[in-house]
């Protein structure tokens, strides 16, 4: 099953659950504030399922703020925070947090699991990210959309120093590769694609992202990885290259063609 279908199923199930909860509310519970609170669950769920942990965190903070604003009249009526109001707010915020943060983290991992279940040739065995074969298909799709409809996207190429993995035993090498892959995956949106090439470089494809946005992501990743102990202790440096359709479409096409020549039947 494709992740997009899973996303649709989760959102449909969430909508039906919220509707059922609203319909089953007792008359004393069915206030405007609590009905809205139930509907806000869908906003958090959507952020988690579509954008992953980051989207879930942002949605959790946003809807928690909205709910607190909705409850200001109740707080004023009771002259401040009573134990019951504090419990009510805590339960709502905790529920949003569980769905948004934990749900987003889970969805971020399920995306790659679905890719593996759909076709074992889609996923790099060491990193757990998409492999070169799948990235070629992703690039071909986005380049085609750019050429036909002017859709913008960017790509970030991360080249770790050669000694970061080279001298390690296979098990230790896989652990370090997976650790770096997890750091990259956790620092991007769920709609972004993260993969690893056969030569050891990592690739991030950022849909609907201009050059300026890609540069911000690249700088953030460079700063974050500079404090990662294995990379800080390596002799070489991490090279981060950003390409965007606005100025680098020819380079993106060349990269896609080069990568397509290097894949076998099932890498």
Backbone as CSV, one residue per row, in Angstrom:
resi,resn,N_x,N_y,N_z,CA_x,CA_y,CA_z,C_x,C_y,C_z
1,UNK,0.838,-1.194,0.000,0.000,0.000,0.000,0.877,1.250,0.000
2,UNK,0.536,2.206,-0.833,1.274,3.461,-0.896,0.954,4.319,0.328
3,UNK,1.932,5.148,0.715,1.728,5.985,1.895,0.581,6.976,1.677
4,UNK,0.411,7.469,0.450,-0.671,8.419,0.182,-2.033,7.799,0.469
5,UNK,-2.175,6.516,0.174,-3.438,5.832,0.476,-3.595,5.662,1.984
6,UNK,-2.495,5.324,2.660,-2.525,5.219,4.117,-2.927,6.548,4.745
7,UNK,-2.390,7.642,4.215,-2.727,8.981,4.718,-4.217,9.258,4.577
8,UNK,-4.775,8.908,3.424,-6.203,9.108,3.197,-7.043,8.278,4.175
9,UNK,-6.629,7.031,4.383,-7.364,6.156,5.298,-7.323,6.692,6.731
10,UNK,-6.161,7.167,7.166,-6.024,7.682,8.526,-6.891,8.934,8.716
11,UNK,-6.847,9.847,7.731,-7.629,11.072,7.853,-9.128,10.769,7.807
12,UNK,-9.533,9.813,6.986,-10.949,9.432,6.930,-11.396,8.806,8.248
13,UNK,-10.574,7.888,8.767,-10.885,7.276,10.050,-10.926,8.300,11.181
14,UNK,-9.982,9.260,11.141,-9.965,10.306,12.156,-11.201,11.173,12.097
15,UNK,-11.626,11.515,10.882,-12.822,12.350,10.722,-14.065,11.624,11.236
16,UNK,-14.174,10.331,10.942,-15.330,9.562,11.407,-15.320,9.433,12.935
17,UNK,-14.116,9.258,13.500,-14.011,9.144,14.957,-14.419,10.447,15.643
18,UNK,-13.934,11.569,15.108,-14.291,12.869,15.671,-15.792,13.107,15.564
19,UNK,-16.365,12.779,14.402,-17.809,12.950,14.220,-18.589,12.102,15.217
20,UNK,-18.134,10.866,15.430,-18.823,9.983,16.380,-18.723,10.534,17.793
21,UNK,-17.533,11.056,18.155,-17.367,11.622,19.499,-18.290,12.813,19.727
22,UNK,-18.439,13.642,18.692,-19.324,14.814,18.814,-20.773,14.381,18.970
23,UNK,-21.177,13.371,18.192,-22.565,12.913,18.238,-22.884,12.213,19.562
24,UNK,-21.871,11.618,20.196,-22.095,10.892,21.440,-21.953,11.773,22.679
25,UNK,-21.626,13.031,22.495,-21.512,13.942,23.639,-22.862,14.131,24.324
26,UNK,-22.815,14.183,25.638,-24.034,14.530,26.370,-24.347,16.008,26.153
27,UNK,-25.612,16.406,26.258,-25.978,17.813,26.018,-25.161,18.800,26.834
28,UNK,-24.814,18.409,28.067,-24.035,19.326,28.916,-22.585,19.451,28.454
29,UNK,-22.131,18.466,27.673,-20.748,18.488,27.187,-20.626,19.145,25.820
30,UNK,-21.717,19.143,25.071,-21.661,19.595,23.675,-21.651,21.109,23.562
31,UNK,-20.677,21.726,24.202,-20.511,23.172,24.072,-19.745,23.478,22.790
32,UNK,-19.835,24.718,22.367,-19.112,25.124,21.164,-17.623,24.869,21.327
33,UNK,-17.088,25.176,22.522,-15.657,25.012,22.766,-15.217,23.549,22.628
34,UNK,-16.008,22.636,23.165,-15.616,21.231,23.119,-15.814,20.628,21.733
35,UNK,-16.811,21.109,21.004,-16.976,20.657,19.619,-15.785,21.116,18.783
36,UNK,-15.386,22.358,18.952,-14.211,22.866,18.239,-12.963,22.101,18.659
37,UNK,-12.850,21.789,19.956,-11.693,21.038,20.445,-11.586,19.684,19.757
38,UNK,-12.724,19.034,19.547,-12.718,17.758,18.836,-12.273,17.946,17.386
39,UNK,-12.760,18.990,16.736,-12.406,19.236,15.343,-10.928,19.603,15.189
40,UNK,-10.372,20.233,16.221,-8.948,20.579,16.178,-8.067,19.337,16.163
41,UNK,-8.599,18.221,16.643,-7.846,16.965,16.582,-7.492,16.613,15.140
42,UNK,-8.387,16.943,14.214,-8.133,16.650,12.800,-6.991,17.494,12.254
43,UNK,-6.888,18.734,12.747,-5.783,19.591,12.315,-4.452,18.996,12.755
44,UNK,-4.401,18.536,14.008,-3.178,17.923,14.522,-2.868,16.630,13.776
45,UNK,-3.888,15.824,13.557,-3.704,14.561,12.846,-3.203,14.811,11.428
46,UNK,-3.788,15.809,10.754,-3.346,16.135,9.406,-1.892,16.584,9.372
47,UNK,-1.502,17.412,10.343,-0.112,17.857,10.406,0.841,16.703,10.607
48,UNK,0.477,15.761,11.470,1.336,14.612,11.759,1.430,13.659,10.575
49,UNK,0.298,13.353,9.962,0.272,12.359,8.888,0.921,12.905,7.612
50,UNK,0.694,14.177,7.318,1.192,14.724,6.051,2.597,15.296,6.160
51,UNK,2.923,15.911,7.310,4.223,16.575,7.431,5.147,15.951,8.462
52,UNK,4.726,14.882,9.126,5.608,14.197,10.045,5.716,14.888,11.393
53,UNK,6.819,14.596,12.105,6.972,15.090,13.464,6.979,16.613,13.524
54,UNK,7.681,17.259,12.584,7.724,18.716,12.598,6.343,19.314,12.388
55,UNK,5.609,18.773,11.421,4.256,19.259,11.195,3.362,19.005,12.389
56,UNK,3.559,17.851,13.031,2.768,17.540,14.217,3.055,18.480,15.377
57,UNK,4.332,18.837,15.559,4.704,19.765,16.636,4.086,21.134,16.399
58,UNK,4.211,21.627,15.162,3.659,22.951,14.835,2.146,22.954,15.016
59,UNK,1.481,21.903,14.530,0.024,21.817,14.663,-0.382,21.722,16.131
60,UNK,0.377,20.976,16.922,0.072,20.841,18.353,0.147,22.190,19.053
61,UNK,1.200,22.944,18.793,1.358,24.257,19.417,0.229,25.197,18.982
62,UNK,-0.089,25.165,17.673,-1.109,26.071,17.146,-2.488,25.776,17.737
63,UNK,-2.899,24.512,17.708,-4.254,24.192,18.182,-4.340,24.303,19.710
64,UNK,-3.238,24.043,20.412,-3.248,24.231,21.863,-3.487,25.695,22.201
65,UNK,-2.857,26.592,21.432,-3.084,28.019,21.628,-4.523,28.408,21.343
66,UNK,-5.082,27.849,20.269,-6.482,28.138,19.937,-7.408,27.665,21.057
67,UNK,-7.151,26.462,21.565,-8.010,25.931,22.621,-7.904,26.769,23.895
68,UNK,-6.703,27.203,24.241,-6.543,28.050,25.425,-7.306,29.359,25.271
69,UNK,-7.284,29.928,24.063,-8.036,31.160,23.808,-9.536,30.905,23.969
70,UNK,-10.008,29.757,23.446,-11.427,29.424,23.576,-11.855,29.279,25.037
71,UNK,-10.908,28.883,25.872,-11.239,28.642,27.276,-10.995,29.854,28.181
72,UNK,-10.585,30.976,27.633,-10.375,32.183,28.447,-11.643,32.622,29.171
73,UNK,-12.817,32.645,28.505,-14.042,33.031,29.240,-14.306,32.143,30.452
74,UNK,-14.065,30.840,30.321,-14.286,29.934,31.444,-13.313,30.233,32.577
75,UNK,-12.072,30.554,32.222,-11.068,30.883,33.239,-11.459,32.156,33.979
76,UNK,-11.955,33.137,33.227,-12.352,34.404,33.840,-13.577,34.230,34.741
77,UNK,-14.480,33.355,34.333,-15.692,33.129,35.130,-15.374,32.514,36.486
78,UNK,-14.294,31.725,36.545,-13.954,31.038,37.795,-12.808,31.726,38.526
79,UNK,-12.507,32.943,38.101,-11.462,33.735,38.771,-10.110,33.017,38.786
80,UNK,-9.746,32.453,37.663,-8.423,31.849,37.561,-8.477,30.350,37.335
81,UNK,-7.322,29.716,37.474,-7.202,28.289,37.213,-7.619,27.479,38.437
82,UNK,-8.732,26.818,38.316,-9.101,25.854,39.345,-8.489,24.510,38.963
83,UNK,-8.576,23.549,39.878,-8.017,22.227,39.592,-8.728,21.576,38.406
84,UNK,-10.040,21.773,38.307,-10.804,21.166,37.212,-10.415,21.767,35.869
85,UNK,-10.247,23.085,35.822,-9.870,23.737,34.565,-8.459,23.336,34.166
86,UNK,-7.559,23.306,35.134,-6.177,22.904,34.845,-6.136,21.486,34.297
87,UNK,-6.951,20.603,34.863,-7.001,19.223,34.378,-7.571,19.165,32.965
88,UNK,-8.629,19.935,32.714,-9.245,19.975,31.395,-8.244,20.424,30.338
89,UNK,-7.523,21.525,30.610,-6.533,22.040,29.661,-5.382,21.056,29.466
90,UNK,-4.938,20.452,30.568,-3.810,19.522,30.487,-4.161,18.301,29.649
91,UNK,-5.374,17.783,29.825,-5.794,16.607,29.063,-5.855,16.921,27.570
92,UNK,-6.418,18.100,27.231,-6.512,18.472,25.820,-5.129,18.646,25.191
93,UNK,-4.265,19.398,25.860,-2.924,19.649,25.311,-2.137,18.345,25.207
94,UNK,-2.264,17.473,26.206,-1.576,16.184,26.165,-2.079,15.330,25.007
95,UNK,-3.382,15.345,24.789,-3.957,14.584,23.673,-3.435,15.106,22.340
96,UNK,-3.425,16.420,22.185,-2.888,16.996,20.957,-1.417,16.613,20.777
97,UNK,-0.672,16.651,21.874,0.756,16.331,21.798,1.011,14.889,21.410
98,UNK,0.233,13.981,21.974,0.414,12.560,21.639,0.133,12.316,20.165
99,UNK,-0.974,12.882,19.687,-1.335,12.685,18.280,-0.340,13.379,17.365
100,UNK,0.034,14.622,17.698,0.886,15.396,16.813,2.334,14.962,16.827
101,UNK,2.926,14.826,18.013,4.363,14.554,18.097,4.663,13.062,17.927
102,UNK,4.037,12.246,18.756,4.284,10.808,18.632,3.728,10.259,17.320
103,UNK,2.531,10.742,16.950,1.960,10.299,15.678,2.810,10.722,14.494
104,UNK,3.352,11.948,14.534,4.213,12.419,13.453,5.491,11.615,13.347
105,UNK,6.081,11.282,14.487,7.293,10.455,14.495,7.004,9.077,13.897
106,UNK,5.884,8.489,14.286,5.509,7.176,13.772,5.267,7.223,12.268
107,UNK,4.547,8.251,11.804,4.256,8.363,10.375,5.525,8.567,9.558
108,UNK,6.487,9.311,10.122,7.750,9.515,9.429,8.475,8.203,9.175
109,UNK,8.376,7.276,10.103,9.020,5.969,9.936,8.181,5.037,9.061
110,UNK,6.863,5.134,9.174,5.999,4.278,8.355,6.147,4.571,6.871
111,UNK,6.455,5.821,6.523,6.600,6.188,5.116,7.657,5.317,4.441
112,UNK,8.783,5.135,5.121,9.859,4.332,4.545,9.564,2.839,4.656
113,UNK,8.824,2.445,5.697,8.429,1.048,5.812,7.507,0.656,4.674
114,UNK,6.559,1.526,4.327,5.668,1.235,3.206,6.445,1.115,1.899
115,UNK,7.455,1.971,1.749,8.283,1.887,0.540,9.000,0.544,0.475
116,UNK,9.469,0.069,1.640,10.162,-1.227,1.675,9.187,-2.371,1.371
117,UNK,7.973,-2.298,1.945,6.991,-3.351,1.713,6.501,-3.352,0.267
118,UNK,6.409,-2.156,-0.308,5.945,-2.058,-1.692,6.951,-2.678,-2.651
119,UNK,8.219,-2.439,-2.383,9.260,-2.954,-3.262,10.584,-2.846,-2.515
120,UNK,11.216,-3.982,-2.232,12.473,-3.967,-1.490,13.560,-3.224,-2.241
121,UNK,13.385,-2.996,-3.541,14.375,-2.272,-4.333,14.296,-0.763,-4.129
122,UNK,13.356,-0.296,-3.306,13.204,1.144,-3.088,14.081,1.688,-1.974
123,UNK,14.556,0.812,-1.084,15.169,1.263,0.167,16.617,0.804,0.268
124,UNK,17.471,1.727,0.725,18.875,1.416,0.965,18.997,0.588,2.239
125,UNK,19.673,-0.542,2.171,19.707,-1.478,3.294,20.414,-0.898,4.504
126,UNK,21.467,-0.116,4.315,22.230,0.398,5.450,21.537,1.558,6.148
127,UNK,21.042,2.511,5.375,20.491,3.732,5.974,19.011,3.639,6.299
128,UNK,18.280,2.779,5.594,16.830,2.723,5.749,16.120,3.816,4.989
129,UNK,16.872,4.674,4.265,16.285,5.725,3.432,16.050,5.178,2.027
130,UNK,15.463,6.008,1.162,15.307,5.600,-0.231,16.680,5.402,-0.865
131,UNK,16.754,4.493,-1.813,18.025,4.248,-2.478,18.114,5.001,-3.806
132,UNK,19.212,4.805,-4.501,19.472,5.552,-5.732,18.421,5.269,-6.795
133,UNK,17.971,4.035,-6.880,16.950,3.666,-7.870,15.681,4.497,-7.659
134,UNK,15.226,4.568,-6.414,13.995,5.310,-6.124,14.204,6.806,-6.340
135,UNK,15.366,7.332,-5.955,15.646,8.760,-6.112,15.639,9.178,-7.576
136,UNK,16.084,8.296,-8.452,16.040,8.601,-9.884,14.595,8.795,-10.321
137,UNK,13.701,7.939,-9.842,12.285,8.071,-10.185,11.707,9.371,-9.625
138,UNK,12.100,9.706,-8.379,11.627,10.943,-7.769,12.096,12.150,-8.572
139,UNK,13.368,12.178,-8.926,13.909,13.296,-9.701,13.254,13.386,-11.071
140,UNK,13.056,12.249,-11.705,12.418,12.243,-13.023,11.012,12.831,-12.947
141,UNK,10.276,12.486,-11.880,8.925,13.004,-11.707,8.926,14.515,-11.489
142,UNK,9.784,15.015,-10.582,9.787,16.444,-10.268,10.356,17.287,-11.410
143,UNK,11.344,16.760,-12.104,11.861,17.487,-13.263,10.784,17.593,-14.335
144,UNK,10.033,16.498,-14.533,8.938,16.529,-15.497,7.872,17.534,-15.110
145,UNK,7.516,17.610,-13.836,6.521,18.578,-13.383,7.026,20.017,-13.551
146,UNK,8.320,20.204,-13.323,8.880,21.549,-13.501,8.839,21.955,-14.978
147,UNK,9.205,21.038,-15.847,9.248,21.367,-17.271,7.852,21.571,-17.851
148,UNK,6.869,20.853,-17.345,5.510,20.973,-17.884,4.714,22.098,-17.225
149,UNK,4.848,22.227,-15.905,3.976,23.148,-15.175,4.717,24.236,-14.404
150,UNK,6.033,24.216,-14.453,6.801,25.229,-13.735,6.872,25.001,-12.243
151,UNK,6.625,23.767,-11.790,6.670,23.453,-10.359,8.101,23.589,-9.843
152,UNK,8.248,24.246,-8.712,9.565,24.465,-8.115,9.916,23.350,-7.140
153,UNK,11.161,22.915,-7.177,11.666,22.018,-6.147,13.169,22.218,-6.029
154,UNK,13.710,21.775,-4.915,15.145,21.890,-4.675,15.707,20.555,-4.229
155,UNK,17.006,20.437,-4.321,17.699,19.216,-3.926,18.928,19.597,-3.109
156,UNK,19.168,18.868,-2.040,20.362,19.067,-1.224,21.186,17.786,-1.277
157,UNK,22.444,17.934,-1.621,23.372,16.809,-1.716,24.388,16.930,-0.586
158,UNK,24.433,15.922,0.277,25.358,15.921,1.406,26.410,14.846,1.193
159,UNK,27.672,15.270,1.166,28.797,14.360,0.926,29.628,14.258,2.198
160,UNK,29.474,13.178,2.978,30.243,13.041,4.218,31.723,12.800,3.909
161,UNK,32.615,13.130,4.841,34.039,12.841,4.637,34.265,11.338,4.517
162,UNK,35.254,10.965,3.732,35.482,9.553,3.424,35.774,8.717,4.662
163,UNK,36.442,9.294,5.656,36.829,8.511,6.825,35.719,8.399,7.873
164,UNK,34.542,8.953,7.600,33.453,8.886,8.569,32.941,7.462,8.723
165,UNK,32.958,6.681,7.642,32.460,5.308,7.668,33.492,4.276,7.227
166,UNK,34.535,4.705,6.542,35.412,3.787,5.816,36.107,2.729,6.638
167,UNK,36.574,3.037,7.838,37.386,2.092,8.614,36.579,1.305,9.639
168,UNK,35.290,1.377,9.598,34.465,0.701,10.598,34.127,-0.721,10.170
169,UNK,33.889,-1.578,11.166,33.369,-2.904,10.879,31.946,-2.765,10.332
170,UNK,31.491,-3.750,9.544,30.171,-3.622,8.897,29.036,-3.263,9.862
171,UNK,28.989,-3.902,11.033,27.902,-3.630,11.976,27.996,-2.210,12.517
172,UNK,29.208,-1.762,12.854,29.394,-0.400,13.360,29.146,0.630,12.257
173,UNK,29.544,0.270,11.048,29.313,1.166,9.914,27.810,1.378,9.701
174,UNK,27.048,0.285,9.742,25.608,0.394,9.537,24.971,1.226,10.633
175,UNK,25.445,1.059,11.880,24.902,1.836,12.995,25.149,3.319,12.791
176,UNK,26.358,3.676,12.341,26.681,5.084,12.145,25.928,5.664,10.953
177,UNK,25.837,4.891,9.866,25.074,5.349,8.691,23.613,5.569,9.074
178,UNK,23.039,4.636,9.842,21.638,4.752,10.241,21.432,5.948,11.177
179,UNK,22.415,6.217,12.041,22.308,7.363,12.947,22.270,8.670,12.157
180,UNK,23.146,8.793,11.150,23.142,9.991,10.319,21.848,10.092,9.521
181,UNK,21.379,8.967,9.002,20.128,8.959,8.240,18.954,9.403,9.103
182,UNK,18.910,8.939,10.351,17.824,9.322,11.251,17.866,10.821,11.558
183,UNK,19.072,11.372,11.719,19.201,12.806,11.970,18.652,13.616,10.805
184,UNK,18.953,13.179,9.591,18.462,13.890,8.405,16.950,13.758,8.282
185,UNK,16.453,12.550,8.490,15.019,12.311,8.336,14.212,13.093,9.360
186,UNK,14.755,13.227,10.570,14.039,13.938,11.622,14.111,15.449,11.468
187,UNK,14.947,15.933,10.564,15.136,17.375,10.418,14.422,17.930,9.194
188,UNK,13.672,17.095,8.476,12.977,17.555,7.281,11.490,17.255,7.410
189,UNK,10.710,17.791,6.468,9.271,17.548,6.461,8.987,16.143,5.945
190,UNK,7.808,15.640,6.273,7.431,14.322,5.789,7.260,14.311,4.275
191,UNK,6.903,15.449,3.683,6.721,15.507,2.234,8.050,15.517,1.498
192,UNK,9.153,15.799,2.202,10.461,15.760,1.575,10.915,14.311,1.428
193,UNK,11.780,14.068,0.453,12.295,12.719,0.224,13.762,12.676,0.625
194,UNK,14.137,11.690,1.435,15.523,11.522,1.864,16.036,10.187,1.356
195,UNK,17.230,10.203,0.792,17.788,8.973,0.252,19.298,8.950,0.322
196,UNK,19.858,7.809,-0.030,21.317,7.623,-0.010,21.746,6.995,-1.327
197,UNK,22.787,7.557,-1.903,23.294,7.072,-3.177,24.267,5.918,-2.968
198,UNK,24.570,5.231,-4.034,25.478,4.092,-3.948,26.891,4.516,-3.569
199,UNK,27.262,5.753,-3.851,28.605,6.212,-3.497,28.695,6.756,-2.070
200,UNK,27.582,6.669,-1.299,27.609,7.079,0.094,27.089,8.478,0.358
201,UNK,26.800,9.234,-0.670,26.253,10.577,-0.472,24.765,10.480,-0.138
202,UNK,24.293,11.489,0.597,22.879,11.564,0.966,22.200,12.647,0.139
203,UNK,20.937,12.410,-0.198,20.173,13.338,-1.027,18.856,13.667,-0.354
204,UNK,18.507,14.945,-0.335,17.206,15.399,0.137,16.512,16.114,-1.007
205,UNK,15.315,15.687,-1.348,14.515,16.338,-2.377,13.410,17.112,-1.670
206,UNK,13.356,18.421,-1.910,12.433,19.311,-1.204,11.385,19.858,-2.173
207,UNK,10.184,19.269,-2.224,9.136,19.738,-3.144,8.686,21.158,-2.811
208,UNK,8.376,21.923,-3.858,7.812,23.274,-3.722,8.693,24.166,-2.834
209,UNK,9.986,23.993,-2.935,10.936,24.758,-2.122,11.879,25.537,-3.034
210,UNK,11.901,26.873,-2.940,12.810,27.676,-3.764,14.243,27.580,-3.256
211,UNK,15.160,28.210,-3.994,16.574,28.149,-3.638,16.836,28.716,-2.246
212,UNK,16.134,29.792,-1.896,16.357,30.417,-0.587,15.981,29.460,0.546
213,UNK,14.863,28.765,0.377,14.445,27.814,1.403,15.410,26.644,1.521
214,UNK,15.905,26.150,0.378,16.870,25.054,0.401,18.158,25.478,1.094
215,UNK,18.585,26.729,0.868,19.806,27.230,1.517,19.641,27.263,3.029
216,UNK,18.454,27.639,3.489,18.186,27.666,4.936,18.272,26.251,5.505
217,UNK,17.659,25.291,4.806,17.703,23.899,5.260,19.137,23.388,5.259
218,UNK,19.889,23.696,4.191,21.272,23.256,4.103,22.130,23.818,5.220
219,UNK,21.961,25.100,5.515,22.730,25.723,6.607,22.355,25.110,7.953
220,UNK,21.052,24.846,8.146,20.615,24.267,9.414,21.209,22.871,9.606
221,UNK,21.203,22.078,8.533,21.764,20.732,8.624,23.268,20.786,8.868
222,UNK,23.953,21.690,8.198,25.398,21.810,8.380,25.731,22.178,9.829
223,UNK,24.973,23.118,10.375,25.227,23.535,11.758,24.924,22.405,12.739
224,UNK,23.830,21.710,12.494,23.453,20.644,13.418,24.451,19.492,13.358
225,UNK,24.859,19.099,12.164,25.758,17.964,12.021,27.179,18.289,12.476
226,UNK,27.512,19.569,12.503,28.862,19.951,12.934,29.093,19.600,14.401
227,UNK,28.018,19.443,15.171,28.147,19.097,16.593,28.013,17.594,16.826
228,UNK,27.765,16.830,15.767,27.657,15.368,15.895,29.050,14.803,16.105
229,UNK,29.264,14.099,17.176,30.606,13.694,17.586,31.380,12.924,16.517
230,UNK,30.788,11.908,15.856,31.562,11.193,14.828,32.027,12.106,13.686
231,UNK,31.176,13.054,13.290,31.547,13.956,12.205,32.578,14.973,12.675
232,UNK,32.441,15.434,13.916,33.406,16.388,14.453,34.790,15.762,14.563
233,UNK,34.849,14.434,14.770,36.127,13.759,14.897,36.709,13.263,13.595
234,UNK,35.980,13.447,12.482,36.479,12.997,11.177,37.523,13.971,10.641
235,UNK,38.421,13.434,9.813,39.489,14.273,9.260,38.961,15.243,8.208
236,UNK,37.995,14.802,7.413,37.441,15.661,6.369,36.271,16.480,6.866
237,UNK,35.607,17.130,5.939,34.450,17.967,6.278,33.241,17.537,5.454
238,UNK,32.088,17.848,5.977,30.841,17.567,5.277,30.600,18.634,4.213
239,UNK,30.359,18.197,2.996,30.062,19.124,1.900,28.560,19.134,1.636
240,UNK,27.959,20.313,1.643,26.524,20.462,1.412,26.319,21.294,0.155
241,UNK,25.637,20.718,-0.834,25.380,21.402,-2.097,23.882,21.532,-2.311
242,UNK,23.422,22.736,-2.598,21.993,22.985,-2.837,21.763,23.289,-4.315
243,UNK,20.796,22.612,-4.905,20.405,22.848,-6.293,18.912,23.148,-6.332
244,UNK,18.515,24.123,-7.159,17.104,24.491,-7.269,16.736,24.676,-8.735
245,UNK,15.472,24.427,-9.045,15.026,24.525,-10.432,15.165,25.938,-10.997
246,UNK,15.166,26.935,-10.137,15.236,28.324,-10.627,16.518,28.590,-11.383
247,UNK,17.621,28.016,-10.923,18.926,28.312,-11.543,19.712,27.061,-11.897
248,UNK,19.282,25.897,-11.426,20.117,24.702,-11.574,19.395,23.555,-12.276
249,UNK,18.395,23.841,-13.104,17.634,22.766,-13.721,18.512,21.885,-14.604
250,UNK,19.487,22.484,-15.316,20.377,21.677,-16.145,21.236,20.752,-15.285
251,UNK,21.718,21.272,-14.165,22.519,20.445,-13.263,21.678,19.321,-12.666
252,UNK,20.420,19.584,-12.384,19.531,18.560,-11.849,19.276,17.465,-12.884
253,UNK,19.083,17.876,-14.131,18.883,16.890,-15.207,20.139,16.039,-15.398
254,UNK,21.301,16.683,-15.359,22.563,15.963,-15.500,22.751,14.972,-14.359
255,UNK,22.433,15.396,-13.132,22.545,14.514,-11.977,21.616,13.321,-12.116
256,UNK,20.390,13.573,-12.542,19.433,12.473,-12.705,19.925,11.468,-13.737
257,UNK,20.441,11.959,-14.856,20.944,11.060,-15.902,22.148,10.264,-15.414
258,UNK,23.038,10.920,-14.670,24.217,10.244,-14.144,23.827,9.149,-13.158
259,UNK,22.865,9.441,-12.292,22.430,8.458,-11.307,21.714,7.281,-11.968
260,UNK,20.956,7.557,-13.017,20.215,6.486,-13.683,21.153,5.504,-14.373
261,UNK,22.340,5.976,-14.774,23.310,5.094,-15.427,24.001,4.167,-14.440
262,UNK,23.930,4.526,-13.145,24.676,3.748,-12.144,23.863,2.717,-11.401
263,UNK,22.591,2.530,-11.767,21.773,1.565,-11.023,21.636,0.280,-11.804
264,UNK,21.575,-0.810,-11.040,21.415,-2.111,-11.658,19.966,-2.549,-11.638
265,UNK,19.767,-3.852,-11.713,18.419,-4.388,-11.742,17.720,-4.161,-10.407
266,UNK,18.427,-4.397,-9.309,17.853,-4.193,-7.974,18.959,-3.899,-7.017
267,UNK,19.175,-2.567,-6.738,20.279,-2.159,-5.869,19.778,-1.921,-4.459
